[in-house]
Every structure is written in structure tokens, then in C-alpha cells.
């Protein structure tokens, strides 16, 4: 079966949950400093990858190529995507200069779901940028570009988002029914299995699509949140713990009579945090890329004191859209006031017992097959 047609046909069924748009108090553009930190931490990895792994002698990078094409998948609304692109462009420029080759022009494609706020993205484009910019709306769990048209692919804090919630966890009576919770914790093995199954399908589609779009020898750098192998309780993972507390806040609102229990039972977050071994296995199974680097990053904010208010505001910027869609916008202020309080009450637990999550960074190189 033609992989291109399979991935494109799935566009109709994929879920889309963009970050809060605009530049207001609860916008993603104003509340994404943690995401910025991981891009800053990955800068040295990008420089090393371009310097050591980008083969300009490859026919795909010869002098006949007058433009170098970069795509950032899951760009959101900025400004973090601009920092990532700047790091890539500067590294490639230095590579060409050191090789005494003429530096090509740069074309950058910003990709996210069709209902992403591209208006704020393009209003805040850096005026002194060294590239031509274009938006490419659509799910990255499908083909987005012509074959062999990209030289560098980047994605940061995006691939933990699944294309959809696993259907098994929404079916009453199913072994994986996730009643009373909005995410997995690791205790319910069937729930965890369903989440990983969906991630496996999605990540395979992502790899196959990018393999068709990247030139031979092209690079792909991915940053995503991960989970240690063998960790018994996923709720010890920082992001999962934050989701557990959010679920508890929603259940408190059930007890207060603000929302119904059925509403909570039918709401689940489409996110999964893989282990390094799972990533390595799926990349090997795909067989389109060599793994040039796979490891962890030292996030600059990891050792900062836990700030409940800032954390709550950042989670709101990320999840408010899908929460509004399911529960209605009228409860958002009350929900996040309660959530902030519960996070503040839990900060000692978070500081001392949580944070087993890792920030993974992968450098993959497109094979010549």
C-alpha cells in the first residue's frame, strides 16, 4: 500500500489541539519559557550535528543546490521556533564558510495544525532574519512536502502529542477504560499499553513521512520529553504528575457540582512520553535513518525552585484550548485557580520525589536507501 496515500488520508481523523494563540496573558507566546530552555540546551547539539554529520559532498548538497530548506514541525505560535531556526541557519552558514563553498539562500517552513495561530507567528517574525519564511499548515503525522525537498528537519516538544486519544481508553467496560483519570499513571497497565500503541503508530508515520521528504544525508533533530526505562510509576514523571494533579482538580470540581463525572471520564490527554529504548526500537524498525546521537539534555530550568503559579499558567497556555472544547470556557478561571493551589500544596512532593523525566535529543541522518 502506498504510504503517502495512507498518511494523507488520515488527515480527516486526526485531532488538533493548538496552543493558546495571540499574545495575551494566557497565550503560549507569553508562557513558553520552559520550551525555550530546551531549544537553548539543544543549540550545541545542532552545531555539532551540522559540523560533523552534514555531508556537503553528498550530491544532495552540491553547488547546484541554490537553497537550503529547513522545516520546523510543531512550530506553534513562536517565539521559540525562531530561536531554533536561527541556531540551525547559523550552524549551516558556518559549515559552508569553513568548507569554502558559497552559502546558499535559506528557506524555512513553519508547520503546525491548520488552526494554529499563524497570524501571531508571522506578525512576530524576526525582521533581520536570514531566510525566506513560509507557513505549512497540517498534521506532521502525514506527508507535508514533496519527496527529497528538505535538507534539515527540526521538531521540539511536539512528538509527545498523539494524533488522537487511543480509542480503547474511552470505551466503558474495556480493560483500558481510563475512568476517573485524564492520563496514564503507569498503575493501569492496559491504559499504558494503549497509549504506547498509539505512539508507536504515530511515530512510525512521522518517520516514514520525513524519510520521503528529506534528501539523502539530510538531518533531523528532535527534542522530546521522555521516561526512564523500567520506571514503575509514570506519575513520577514531571509532566504526567502535572496531569495527575489537573485530573484531581477536575474531580474536585465534580464533587463541587460544577461539572459531571461523565465529562471527566470522557476526557483524556493525547500525550505519551517514550523511553529511549522505545525510540531506538522504532527508529531501527523503520530503517530509514541512522542514529547519529541519542541522549539527554540538561535543561537550564531543571534546578530552579518549583513555581506553582508559573507552571499553572504554562499548562493553561498548552491545554486550555482542548479543555474549553470539552468542558466549556466558563470554568477555566476557577479550574486553574484550583490547579495552582493544588500544585502549591504538592511542591515538596514534586521537588523531592518527582522529575524522573528526561529531555531527549535525537540526531537522525537520512540513509541513502
C-alpha positions as a Markdown table, in Angstrom:
| # | Residue | x | y | z |
|---|---|---|---|---|
| 1 | Unk | 0.0 | 0.0 | 0.0 |
| 2 | Unk | 1.2 | 3.5 | -0.8 |
| 3 | Unk | 2.4 | 5.1 | 2.4 |
| 4 | Unk | 1.9 | 8.6 | 1.1 |
| 5 | Unk | -1.8 | 8.0 | 0.4 |
| 6 | Unk | -2.3 | 6.3 | 3.8 |
| 7 | Unk | -0.8 | 9.2 | 5.8 |
| 8 | Unk | -2.6 | 11.9 | 3.8 |
| 9 | Unk | -6.0 | 10.1 | 4.1 |
| 10 | Unk | -5.7 | 10.2 | 7.9 |
| 11 | Unk | -5.8 | 14.0 | 7.9 |
| 12 | Unk | -9.6 | 13.8 | 8.3 |
| 13 | Unk | -9.5 | 11.8 | 11.6 |
| 14 | Unk | -6.5 | 13.5 | 13.3 |
| 15 | Unk | -7.2 | 15.6 | 16.4 |
| 16 | Unk | -5.8 | 19.1 | 16.6 |
| 17 | Unk | -5.1 | 20.9 | 19.9 |
| 18 | Unk | -3.1 | 24.1 | 19.2 |
| 19 | Unk | -1.6 | 26.2 | 22.0 |
| 20 | Unk | -3.4 | 29.4 | 23.1 |
| 21 | Unk | -2.9 | 31.9 | 20.3 |
| 22 | Unk | -2.4 | 35.7 | 20.4 |
| 23 | Unk | -0.1 | 37.5 | 22.8 |
| 24 | Unk | -2.3 | 37.9 | 25.9 |
| 25 | Unk | -1.7 | 36.9 | 29.5 |
| 26 | Unk | -2.6 | 33.3 | 28.9 |
| 27 | Unk | -1.1 | 32.9 | 25.4 |
| 28 | Unk | 1.6 | 30.4 | 24.6 |
| 29 | Unk | 3.8 | 33.1 | 23.1 |
| 30 | Unk | 4.0 | 34.7 | 26.6 |
| 31 | Unk | 4.1 | 31.4 | 28.6 |
| 32 | Unk | 6.6 | 29.1 | 27.0 |
| 33 | Unk | 9.9 | 29.8 | 28.7 |
| 34 | Unk | 10.3 | 26.1 | 29.7 |
| 35 | Unk | 10.1 | 25.1 | 26.0 |
| 36 | Unk | 12.6 | 27.9 | 25.2 |
| 37 | Unk | 15.0 | 26.4 | 27.6 |
| 38 | Unk | 15.2 | 23.1 | 25.8 |
| 39 | Unk | 15.9 | 24.8 | 22.5 |
| 40 | Unk | 18.7 | 26.7 | 24.2 |
| 41 | Unk | 20.1 | 23.5 | 25.6 |
| 42 | Unk | 19.9 | 21.8 | 22.1 |
| 43 | Unk | 22.0 | 24.6 | 20.4 |
| 44 | Unk | 25.3 | 22.9 | 21.0 |
| 45 | Unk | 23.9 | 19.6 | 19.7 |
| 46 | Unk | 22.7 | 21.3 | 16.5 |
| 47 | Unk | 26.1 | 22.9 | 15.9 |
| 48 | Unk | 27.9 | 19.6 | 16.4 |
| 49 | Unk | 25.4 | 17.7 | 14.2 |
| 50 | Unk | 25.8 | 20.2 | 11.3 |
| 51 | Unk | 29.6 | 20.4 | 11.7 |
| 52 | Unk | 30.2 | 16.7 | 11.9 |
| 53 | Unk | 27.3 | 15.0 | 10.2 |
| 54 | Unk | 26.1 | 17.3 | 7.4 |
| 55 | Unk | 28.0 | 16.0 | 4.4 |
| 56 | Unk | 28.2 | 18.8 | 1.8 |
| 57 | Unk | 30.0 | 16.4 | -0.6 |
| 58 | Unk | 26.8 | 14.5 | -0.9 |
| 59 | Unk | 25.2 | 15.2 | -4.3 |
| 60 | Unk | 22.1 | 16.5 | -2.5 |
| 61 | Unk | 24.2 | 19.4 | -1.2 |
| 62 | Unk | 26.3 | 20.1 | -4.2 |
| 63 | Unk | 26.8 | 23.6 | -5.8 |
| 64 | Unk | 23.7 | 23.2 | -8.0 |
| 65 | Unk | 21.5 | 23.5 | -4.9 |
| 66 | Unk | 21.0 | 27.2 | -4.5 |
| 67 | Unk | 18.7 | 27.0 | -1.5 |
| 68 | Unk | 18.9 | 25.1 | 1.8 |
| 69 | Unk | 15.4 | 24.1 | 3.0 |
| 70 | Unk | 14.5 | 23.7 | 6.7 |
| 71 | Unk | 11.2 | 22.7 | 8.3 |
| 72 | Unk | 10.2 | 23.0 | 11.9 |
| 73 | Unk | 7.4 | 20.6 | 12.7 |
| 74 | Unk | 5.1 | 21.7 | 15.5 |
| 75 | Unk | 6.3 | 25.3 | 15.4 |
| 76 | Unk | 3.3 | 26.7 | 17.4 |
| 77 | Unk | 3.0 | 30.5 | 17.6 |
| 78 | Unk | 6.6 | 31.5 | 18.3 |
| 79 | Unk | 8.9 | 32.9 | 19.5 |
| 80 | Unk | 10.7 | 29.7 | 20.3 |
| 81 | Unk | 10.6 | 28.4 | 16.8 |
| 82 | Unk | 12.6 | 31.5 | 15.6 |
| 83 | Unk | 15.4 | 30.7 | 18.1 |
| 84 | Unk | 15.6 | 27.1 | 16.9 |
| 85 | Unk | 15.7 | 28.2 | 13.2 |
| 86 | Unk | 18.3 | 30.8 | 14.0 |
| 87 | Unk | 20.5 | 28.2 | 15.6 |
| 88 | Unk | 20.2 | 25.9 | 12.5 |
| 89 | Unk | 20.8 | 28.7 | 10.0 |
| 90 | Unk | 23.9 | 30.0 | 11.8 |
| 91 | Unk | 25.4 | 26.4 | 12.1 |
| 92 | Unk | 24.8 | 25.7 | 8.4 |
| 93 | Unk | 26.3 | 29.1 | 7.4 |
| 94 | Unk | 29.5 | 28.3 | 9.4 |
| 95 | Unk | 29.6 | 24.9 | 7.8 |
| 96 | Unk | 29.6 | 26.3 | 4.3 |
| 97 | Unk | 32.1 | 29.1 | 5.2 |
| 98 | Unk | 34.6 | 26.6 | 6.6 |
| 99 | Unk | 34.3 | 24.4 | 3.6 |
| 100 | Unk | 34.9 | 27.4 | 1.3 |
| 101 | Unk | 31.6 | 26.9 | -0.5 |
| 102 | Unk | 29.1 | 29.5 | -1.5 |
| 103 | Unk | 26.5 | 29.8 | 1.2 |
| 104 | Unk | 23.0 | 29.1 | -0.3 |
| 105 | Unk | 19.9 | 31.0 | 0.4 |
| 106 | Unk | 17.7 | 29.6 | 3.2 |
| 107 | Unk | 14.0 | 28.8 | 3.0 |
| 108 | Unk | 12.3 | 27.9 | 6.3 |
| 109 | Unk | 8.9 | 26.2 | 6.5 |
| 110 | Unk | 6.9 | 26.6 | 9.8 |
| 111 | Unk | 4.5 | 23.7 | 10.2 |
| 112 | Unk | 1.6 | 23.2 | 12.7 |
| 113 | Unk | -2.1 | 22.3 | 12.6 |
| 114 | Unk | -4.4 | 24.3 | 10.4 |
| 115 | Unk | -5.9 | 26.0 | 13.4 |
| 116 | Unk | -2.6 | 27.1 | 14.9 |
| 117 | Unk | -2.4 | 30.9 | 15.3 |
| 118 | Unk | -0.1 | 31.6 | 12.3 |
| 119 | Unk | -1.1 | 35.2 | 12.4 |
| 120 | Unk | 0.8 | 35.9 | 15.6 |
| 121 | Unk | 3.7 | 33.7 | 14.3 |
| 122 | Unk | 4.1 | 35.8 | 11.2 |
| 123 | Unk | 3.5 | 39.1 | 12.9 |
| 124 | Unk | 6.5 | 38.4 | 15.2 |
| 125 | Unk | 8.9 | 37.1 | 12.6 |
| 126 | Unk | 12.4 | 38.5 | 13.3 |
| 127 | Unk | 12.8 | 41.5 | 10.9 |
| 128 | Unk | 16.5 | 40.8 | 10.4 |
| 129 | Unk | 16.1 | 37.1 | 9.6 |
| 130 | Unk | 18.4 | 35.4 | 7.1 |
| 131 | Unk | 15.8 | 33.3 | 5.5 |
| 132 | Unk | 12.6 | 33.3 | 3.4 |
| 133 | Unk | 9.7 | 32.1 | 5.6 |
| 134 | Unk | 6.5 | 30.2 | 4.7 |
| 135 | Unk | 3.8 | 28.5 | 6.7 |
| 136 | Unk | 2.7 | 24.9 | 6.0 |
| 137 | Unk | -0.5 | 24.0 | 7.8 |
| 138 | Unk | -1.4 | 20.4 | 8.5 |
| 139 | Unk | -0.6 | 17.5 | 10.8 |
| 140 | Unk | 3.0 | 16.3 | 10.8 |
| 141 | Unk | 1.5 | 12.8 | 11.0 |
| 142 | Unk | 1.3 | 12.9 | 7.2 |
| 143 | Unk | 3.3 | 13.9 | 4.2 |
| 144 | Unk | 3.7 | 17.7 | 4.1 |
| 145 | Unk | 6.4 | 18.2 | 1.4 |
| 146 | Unk | 7.5 | 16.8 | -1.9 |
| 147 | Unk | 9.9 | 14.0 | -2.0 |
| 148 | Unk | 13.6 | 14.8 | -1.2 |
| 149 | Unk | 12.8 | 18.5 | -0.8 |
| 150 | Unk | 14.1 | 19.2 | 2.7 |
| 151 | Unk | 17.7 | 19.3 | 4.0 |
| 152 | Unk | 17.1 | 19.8 | 7.7 |
| 153 | Unk | 14.1 | 18.8 | 9.8 |
| 154 | Unk | 13.6 | 20.1 | 13.4 |
| 155 | Unk | 10.9 | 19.3 | 16.0 |
| 156 | Unk | 10.9 | 20.3 | 19.6 |
| 157 | Unk | 8.4 | 19.3 | 22.3 |
| 158 | Unk | 5.9 | 18.2 | 19.7 |
| 159 | Unk | 6.1 | 14.5 | 19.2 |
| 160 | Unk | 4.7 | 13.6 | 22.6 |
| 161 | Unk | 1.4 | 14.8 | 21.2 |
| 162 | Unk | -0.5 | 11.9 | 19.7 |
| 163 | Unk | -2.7 | 12.1 | 16.6 |
| 164 | Unk | -5.6 | 11.0 | 18.7 |
| 165 | Unk | -6.6 | 9.6 | 22.1 |
| 166 | Unk | -6.3 | 5.8 | 22.0 |
| 167 | Unk | -9.9 | 4.6 | 21.4 |
| 168 | Unk | -9.7 | 1.7 | 23.9 |
| 169 | Unk | -9.4 | 4.1 | 26.9 |
| 170 | Unk | -12.7 | 5.8 | 26.0 |
| 171 | Unk | -14.7 | 2.6 | 25.9 |
| 172 | Unk | -16.7 | 1.8 | 29.1 |
| 173 | Unk | -16.0 | -1.8 | 30.0 |
| 174 | Unk | -12.8 | -2.0 | 28.1 |
| 175 | Unk | -9.7 | -3.3 | 30.1 |
| 176 | Unk | -8.1 | 0.0 | 29.2 |
| 177 | Unk | -11.0 | 2.3 | 30.2 |
| 178 | Unk | -9.5 | 5.2 | 32.0 |
| 179 | Unk | -12.3 | 6.1 | 34.3 |
| 180 | Unk | -11.7 | 9.0 | 36.7 |
| 181 | Unk | -8.4 | 9.9 | 35.1 |
| 182 | Unk | -7.3 | 12.1 | 32.3 |
| 183 | Unk | -3.9 | 10.5 | 31.5 |
| 184 | Unk | -1.9 | 7.4 | 32.3 |
| 185 | Unk | 0.0 | 6.9 | 35.6 |
| 186 | Unk | 1.6 | 3.5 | 35.0 |
| 187 | Unk | -0.6 | 1.7 | 37.5 |
| 188 | Unk | -3.2 | 0.8 | 34.9 |
| 189 | Unk | -1.1 | -1.4 | 32.5 |
| 190 | Unk | -3.8 | -1.7 | 29.9 |
| 191 | Unk | -4.1 | 2.1 | 29.7 |
| 192 | Unk | -0.3 | 2.5 | 29.4 |
| 193 | Unk | -0.2 | -0.2 | 26.7 |
| 194 | Unk | -2.9 | 1.6 | 24.7 |
| 195 | Unk | -1.1 | 4.9 | 24.9 |
| 196 | Unk | 2.2 | 3.3 | 23.7 |
| 197 | Unk | 0.4 | 1.5 | 20.9 |
| 198 | Unk | -0.9 | 4.9 | 19.6 |
| 199 | Unk | 2.5 | 6.5 | 20.0 |
| 200 | Unk | 4.1 | 3.6 | 18.0 |
| 201 | Unk | 1.7 | 4.1 | 15.1 |
| 202 | Unk | 2.1 | 7.8 | 15.1 |
| 203 | Unk | 5.9 | 7.9 | 15.4 |
| 204 | Unk | 6.2 | 5.3 | 12.6 |
| 205 | Unk | 4.1 | 7.5 | 10.3 |
| 206 | Unk | 6.2 | 10.5 | 11.3 |
| 207 | Unk | 9.4 | 8.7 | 10.4 |
| 208 | Unk | 8.1 | 7.4 | 7.1 |
| 209 | Unk | 6.8 | 10.8 | 6.0 |
| 210 | Unk | 10.0 | 12.6 | 6.9 |
| 211 | Unk | 12.1 | 9.9 | 5.2 |
| 212 | Unk | 10.3 | 10.7 | 2.0 |
| 213 | Unk | 10.7 | 14.5 | 2.4 |
| 214 | Unk | 14.4 | 14.6 | 3.4 |
| 215 | Unk | 17.2 | 14.3 | 0.9 |
| 216 | Unk | 19.7 | 11.5 | 1.3 |
| 217 | Unk | 22.1 | 12.6 | 4.0 |
| 218 | Unk | 19.7 | 15.2 | 5.4 |
| 219 | Unk | 19.5 | 15.7 | 9.1 |
| 220 | Unk | 16.6 | 15.5 | 11.6 |
| 221 | Unk | 17.0 | 16.9 | 15.2 |
| 222 | Unk | 14.2 | 16.0 | 17.6 |
| 223 | Unk | 13.7 | 17.1 | 21.2 |
| 224 | Unk | 11.0 | 15.5 | 23.3 |
| 225 | Unk | 10.1 | 14.6 | 26.8 |
| 226 | Unk | 10.9 | 11.0 | 27.8 |
| 227 | Unk | 10.6 | 8.4 | 30.5 |
| 228 | Unk | 13.2 | 6.2 | 32.1 |
| 229 | Unk | 13.0 | 2.6 | 31.1 |
| 230 | Unk | 11.7 | 0.4 | 33.8 |
| 231 | Unk | 10.1 | 3.2 | 35.8 |
| 232 | Unk | 7.2 | 1.5 | 37.6 |
| 233 | Unk | 5.1 | 4.6 | 38.2 |
| 234 | Unk | 4.9 | 7.0 | 35.3 |
| 235 | Unk | 3.3 | 9.5 | 37.7 |
| 236 | Unk | 6.9 | 10.2 | 38.9 |
| 237 | Unk | 7.4 | 11.7 | 35.5 |
| 238 | Unk | 7.1 | 15.5 | 35.9 |
| 239 | Unk | 4.6 | 16.2 | 33.1 |
| 240 | Unk | 2.5 | 13.1 | 34.0 |
| 241 | Unk | 2.4 | 14.3 | 37.6 |
| 242 | Unk | 1.2 | 17.7 | 36.4 |
| 243 | Unk | -1.6 | 16.0 | 34.5 |
| 244 | Unk | -2.5 | 13.8 | 37.5 |
| 245 | Unk | -2.9 | 17.0 | 39.6 |
| 246 | Unk | -5.0 | 18.5 | 36.8 |
| 247 | Unk | -7.2 | 15.4 | 36.8 |
| 248 | Unk | -7.6 | 15.7 | 40.6 |
| 249 | Unk | -8.6 | 19.3 | 40.2 |
| 250 | Unk | -11.3 | 18.3 | 37.7 |
| 251 | Unk | -12.6 | 15.6 | 40.0 |
| 252 | Unk | -12.7 | 18.2 | 42.8 |
| 253 | Unk | -15.0 | 20.2 | 40.5 |
| 254 | Unk | -17.2 | 17.2 | 40.1 |
| 255 | Unk | -17.6 | 17.0 | 43.9 |
| 256 | Unk | -18.4 | 20.7 | 43.9 |
| 257 | Unk | -21.2 | 20.1 | 41.3 |
| 258 | Unk | -19.5 | 22.3 | 38.7 |
| 259 | Unk | -19.1 | 19.5 | 36.1 |
| 260 | Unk | -20.3 | 16.0 | 35.8 |
| 261 | Unk | -18.2 | 12.9 | 36.4 |
| 262 | Unk | -19.1 | 11.6 | 32.9 |
| 263 | Unk | -17.4 | 14.7 | 31.5 |
| 264 | Unk | -14.2 | 13.8 | 33.2 |
| 265 | Unk | -14.5 | 10.1 | 32.3 |
| 266 | Unk | -14.7 | 11.1 | 28.6 |
| 267 | Unk | -11.7 | 13.4 | 28.7 |
| 268 | Unk | -8.2 | 12.1 | 28.1 |
| 269 | Unk | -5.0 | 13.8 | 27.1 |
| 270 | Unk | -3.4 | 12.6 | 23.8 |
| 271 | Unk | 0.2 | 12.6 | 25.0 |
| 272 | Unk | 2.8 | 9.9 | 25.5 |
| 273 | Unk | 6.3 | 10.1 | 26.9 |
| 274 | Unk | 8.5 | 7.3 | 25.4 |
| 275 | Unk | 11.7 | 5.7 | 26.8 |
| 276 | Unk | 15.0 | 5.9 | 25.0 |
| 277 | Unk | 14.8 | 2.2 | 24.3 |
| 278 | Unk | 11.3 | 2.5 | 22.7 |
| 279 | Unk | 12.6 | 5.3 | 20.4 |
| 280 | Unk | 15.6 | 3.3 | 19.4 |
| 281 | Unk | 13.4 | 0.3 | 18.6 |
| 282 | Unk | 11.0 | 2.2 | 16.5 |
| 283 | Unk | 13.8 | 4.0 | 14.5 |
| 284 | Unk | 15.5 | 0.7 | 13.9 |
| 285 | Unk | 12.2 | -0.9 | 12.7 |
| 286 | Unk | 11.7 | 2.0 | 10.3 |
| 287 | Unk | 15.2 | 1.6 | 8.8 |
| 288 | Unk | 15.3 | 4.9 | 7.1 |
| 289 | Unk | 17.7 | 6.7 | 9.4 |
| 290 | Unk | 21.0 | 6.2 | 11.2 |
| 291 | Unk | 21.0 | 7.4 | 14.8 |
| 292 | Unk | 23.9 | 9.9 | 15.0 |
| 293 | Unk | 23.1 | 10.9 | 18.5 |
| 294 | Unk | 20.6 | 9.9 | 21.1 |
| 295 | Unk | 20.9 | 11.2 | 24.7 |
| 296 | Unk | 19.6 | 13.6 | 27.2 |
| 297 | Unk | 19.8 | 17.4 | 27.6 |
| 298 | Unk | 20.5 | 19.4 | 30.7 |
| 299 | Unk | 17.5 | 21.7 | 30.9 |
| 300 | Unk | 18.6 | 25.1 | 32.3 |
| 301 | Unk | 15.4 | 25.4 | 34.4 |
| 302 | Unk | 15.6 | 21.9 | 35.9 |
| 303 | Unk | 17.3 | 23.0 | 39.1 |
| 304 | Unk | 15.2 | 26.1 | 39.6 |
| 305 | Unk | 12.7 | 26.2 | 42.5 |
| 306 | Unk | 9.3 | 24.9 | 41.6 |
| 307 | Unk | 6.9 | 27.9 | 40.8 |
| 308 | Unk | 3.3 | 26.7 | 41.1 |
| 309 | Unk | 1.8 | 29.9 | 39.5 |
| 310 | Unk | 4.2 | 29.9 | 36.5 |
| 311 | Unk | 3.7 | 26.2 | 36.0 |
| 312 | Unk | -0.1 | 26.5 | 36.1 |
| 313 | Unk | 0.0 | 29.4 | 33.6 |
| 314 | Unk | 2.2 | 27.4 | 31.2 |
| 315 | Unk | -0.1 | 24.4 | 31.4 |
| 316 | Unk | -3.1 | 26.6 | 30.8 |
| 317 | Unk | -1.4 | 28.1 | 27.7 |
| 318 | Unk | -0.9 | 24.5 | 26.4 |
| 319 | Unk | -4.1 | 22.7 | 27.4 |
| 320 | Unk | -6.8 | 25.4 | 27.7 |
| 321 | Unk | -8.0 | 25.0 | 24.1 |
| 322 | Unk | -8.9 | 21.3 | 24.4 |
| 323 | Unk | -10.2 | 21.8 | 28.0 |
| 324 | Unk | -12.5 | 24.6 | 26.7 |
| 325 | Unk | -13.7 | 22.5 | 23.9 |
| 326 | Unk | -14.7 | 19.7 | 26.2 |
| 327 | Unk | -15.8 | 21.4 | 29.5 |
| 328 | Unk | -16.7 | 24.9 | 28.3 |
| 329 | Unk | -14.8 | 28.1 | 28.8 |
| 330 | Unk | -16.8 | 29.4 | 31.7 |
| 331 | Unk | -15.0 | 27.1 | 34.2 |
| 332 | Unk | -11.4 | 27.9 | 33.1 |
| 333 | Unk | -10.6 | 30.6 | 35.7 |
| 334 | Unk | -11.9 | 28.5 | 38.5 |
| 335 | Unk | -10.2 | 25.4 | 37.3 |
| 336 | Unk | -6.8 | 26.9 | 37.1 |
| 337 | Unk | -7.1 | 28.7 | 40.4 |
| 338 | Unk | -7.8 | 25.4 | 42.0 |
| 339 | Unk | -5.0 | 23.8 | 40.0 |
| 340 | Unk | -2.5 | 26.4 | 41.1 |
| 341 | Unk | -3.4 | 25.8 | 44.7 |
| 342 | Unk | -3.1 | 22.1 | 44.4 |
| 343 | Unk | 0.3 | 22.5 | 42.7 |
| 344 | Unk | 1.5 | 24.8 | 45.5 |
| 345 | Unk | 0.4 | 22.2 | 48.1 |
| 346 | Unk | 2.3 | 19.5 | 46.2 |
| 347 | Unk | 5.5 | 21.3 | 45.5 |
| 348 | Unk | 7.5 | 19.4 | 48.1 |
| 349 | Unk | 6.5 | 16.1 | 46.5 |
| 350 | Unk | 7.4 | 17.5 | 43.1 |
| 351 | Unk | 10.8 | 18.7 | 44.3 |
| 352 | Unk | 11.8 | 15.6 | 46.2 |
| 353 | Unk | 10.1 | 12.7 | 44.5 |
| 354 | Unk | 9.2 | 13.6 | 41.0 |
| 355 | Unk | 11.2 | 14.7 | 38.0 |
| 356 | Unk | 12.3 | 11.3 | 36.7 |
| 357 | Unk | 11.5 | 12.6 | 33.2 |
| 358 | Unk | 14.3 | 13.2 | 30.7 |
| 359 | Unk | 14.6 | 15.7 | 27.9 |
| 360 | Unk | 15.8 | 13.5 | 25.0 |
| 361 | Unk | 17.6 | 14.9 | 21.9 |
| 362 | Unk | 17.9 | 12.8 | 18.8 |
| 363 | Unk | 20.0 | 13.4 | 15.7 |
| 364 | Unk | 19.0 | 11.2 | 12.8 |
| 365 | Unk | 20.5 | 11.1 | 9.3 |
| 366 | Unk | 18.6 | 10.0 | 6.3 |
| 367 | Unk | 20.0 | 6.9 | 4.8 |
| 368 | Unk | 20.7 | 6.6 | 1.0 |
| 369 | Unk | 18.1 | 3.7 | 0.7 |
